[in-house]
Amino acid sequence: MLVKTSRIFFLLLVTFVTSIYLPKYYWMKFEKNIRAPQIYFSPVTKDFLIRDPNITEIIYTDSPGHKYNRDDFENLMPLLNYRQLVVDNKFPDSLNGEKLEIDKIRLNNIMMRIYPGEIDATLIQLNPMLESKSGKIRLEMPDDFFRITKRMEFINCNSNKIEEDKSQLFTTALLEKQFAFPAKLIGGNPTTKKAFDEGYFVLDSKNQLFHIKMQKGKPFCVNTNIPSNLDVAYLKIMEMPLREFYGFLLTTSGEAFLISYDRYKLIKLPLEGFNIKEKTFAFFGDQFFRTISLIGKCNVRTVVTDRNYNIVKVYENKWEGNKELSAGVLAAYLFPFTLSFTDLNSSLSNFYFETSGIHGIILSVLLSVITVLLLKKRSIKLSDAWFDLVLVLVTGIFGFIAVSFVKNVENNLE
């Protein structure tokens, strides 16, 4: 009995290991690096400019199919390439009836991306609370970090002790605003490499969103009154001199909002099909337009809006990914499923299971027939080797390798 149990365990172990590493080495050999097209919107032509990064030649195309080189691209995207145009003495004086000024261009240019791996990640439990009104030119990193559990606590970095006075001060301020401990989510930009500090946006246990920062050593705490039924999944806060919005709020249902400086009013972005766990969110803003892209493994959707976030133009594109190529089709038949410790859309290590659908069943059935013939050749009764047959039928090539690897079946089953 012990021999049979040990053999079953060994079969499962071999199956488990091969299901992880066999597909991994297969894709190391056959996977192609297929990158999403780069999408721009020209404020000059009011049309898209698309570049395929999978080809070495730097060529941009618009909707009618016209081709442009790098110099053409710089002229058609003057707000993005203003530095180069100034050097080349090609920078236009005005655009769309407005005079162009370098300082205004810098103020309005915004670039930001949110990757799925940022959302599916371990939350930082300790954050620095910067002084927002120090009167100094540069922001300074404090000597303590805070956490919000049963209360708001500040821990000194040097002594590793809780600063009771400061902790009590901020906890009281939060309680006065009806903050419900503990915090579910904390969104901020904990760096001194920014022009000013806006602190943190904190989601409490009742899904109320609060704005918290420190001014002259005192707590600043505001209940934003953002609806508590939004089911907030992620907050991306970034201090920008434009001061149009604090940052981005994403929900589990795939909605994206800007948290505006106008009494924390939410500005809903016109997006469709946003799966926050699978698609990259890209936002580019300039003096005239906002370009918002949702980038998946095999598709991209770009929406261009005016400064009031009314849709101006939409671009969509799909392409064949590795699973649609010949190597992917073959893999679907070879591997009924795959296991992995990592996932491109997550920063967490875990067991990630993915099936190949009905394709893998075909090879599993064929390998089960071969297993029957193999067992008969070894003069082993099928009733004694039922586990081998079930293993191959369920796990396909992985189980077949395990059964083939453990050769002295007849001795182990006696």
Secondary structure, DSSP 8 states (H G I E B T S, - for coil): -HHHHHHHHHHHHHHHHHHHHHHHHHHHHH-------EEEEETTTTEEEEE-TTSSS--EE-TT--EE-HHHHHHH-TTTSHHHHHHTT---SEETTEE--HHHHHHH-EEEEE-HHHHSS---S-EE--BTT--SSS----SEEEEESSSEEEEETTT--B-HHHHHHHHHHHHHTT--SSEEEEEE---S-SSS---EEEEETTS-EEEEEEETTEEEEEE----TTS-EEEEEE---TT-SEEEEEEETTS-EEEEETTTT-EEE----S--TTT-EEEEEE-SS-EEEEEE-SSEEEEEEE-TT--EEEEEEEE---TTTSHHHHHHHHH-SEEEES--TT-SS---EEEE-TTHHHHHHHHHHHHHHHHHHHTT--TTTTHHHHHHHHHHTHHHHHHHHH---HHHHT-
